Amino acid sequence: MWTLLQTALTDAEGPEMLPFFAIASLSGVRPDEVTDLGTKTDGTKSDGWDDIYLDEDHPVIEVNKAKGGRSRRNADVCDPLKRILSWCKAKKLAANFFSKRKFDRIRQNAGVRQLWENDILRPGYASYSYALSKDEKTLSANMGNSPRVLFEHYIRTVRRAEAVAYFGLALHWSAPRQRSMTGGRIDKWLVKLPELPDDKLRLLHLRLAGVFARLCRKKVTDADAAEVRTNYQAVRAELRKRGLLKKRAVRMEWNRTVGADEPVFEKPHHELAELMDDAAGEN
């Protein structure tokens, strides 16, 4: 489990999926319940943090608040989950964020995608939690299942030492972000920018446009963003010099790389390109 969470933390596109994997693996909350956090009775939705109480003496996650009835419950927040969620909240990550594309990539990079069943996170939590506490009543309340269902479908025999390690995990917060699969190729092309053929220059522009568009949307201003911005300016200057700059390509790459399951600018492509020009310091 540590590998999966660490992979989510250091994902090449950012740690947006870390809250999802942490809550689903360390609290027994169902995956669809994680994405429903923050849902109001009127159908509106927040970032999910108003359903997570970390500052209490007994931190909990309030599940299915909007649904009410017997489906509504509180799931305990263990110490490692509290540390992870506190970090995520400080970084202003949404607690209920989910992207199928990122979900698949992180599982693949963590080496668990081929082992994945319908949901391996809840059975893991149930098995290790029971091995550590032998408290089926509390476990049943946390997971929203009867003890009979837990023993029939979730709890497996594991060693206590494994359970101690499971709930004693600590992420390497300062670990560098993973490089994307195209990162090495981009670096090589940037070094010999003036000699690049037109087709490779266009492709490099599309790759950087997608990265830069995400940074503009998230208003990221760290050192990595500054480097992307500098490279983006250099590529656009070379395209302009060759008479190849076409702003429509920026919008196409935004839609391709960000994906339909994430928010995008509700602007025509030329307005998006102008917004990105402003962010890159181009007038």
Buried (B, 14 or more C-beta within 10 A) or exposed (E): BBEBBBBBBBBBBBBBBBBBBBBBBBBBBBBEBBBBBBBEEEEEBBBBBEBBBBEEEEBBBBBBBBEEEEEEBBBBBBEBBBBBBBBBBEEEBBBBBBBEBBBEBBBEBBEBEEEEEEEBBBBBBBBBBBBBEEEBEEBBBBBBBEEEBBBEEBBEEBEEEEBEEBBEBEBEEEEEEBEBEBEEBBEEBBEEBEEBEEEBBBBBBBBBBBBBBBBBBEEBEEEEBEEBBEBBBBBBEBBEEEEBBEBEBBBBBBBEBBEEEBEBBEEEBEEBBBBBBEBBEBE
